[in-house]
């Protein structure tokens, strides 16, 4: 989902860190989506090498890959 990818890009860029403390539920609440949908999308992003998922936090592996993903989703 373009909104999730763009939201994550903004969170990482705003924080200036490679890791942000955020849960799947918090992202779902912010974006008006279900937690299940967010979890599924985050798993897809992780499989594509953009992120590492941990309990209560997300670690960025490649901002360039995440930006490319955000720009390529139609």
Residue, then its C-alpha position, 0 to 999 in steps of 0.5 A: x500500500x502506497x500510504x503505508x510505504x510513504x508513511x514509513x518513509x516519513x517516520x524514518x526520515x523524521x526520526x533520523x534513526x534506522x529503527x522506529x518504535x511503532x506497533x502494527x496496531x499504531x500504524x493501522x490506527x494512523x492510516x485507518x486500516x486493519x492491523x491484519x492488513x498492515x501486518x500483511x503489508x509489512x511482511x511483504x515489505x520485509x520480504x522485499x528487503x526494505x524492513x526488519x520487523x521486531x516486536x514493537x519496532x521496525x528497523x529500516x534496511x534500505x530507505x532507497x528500496x522503501x522509497x522505490x516501493x512507495x513510488x512503484x505501487x499503483 
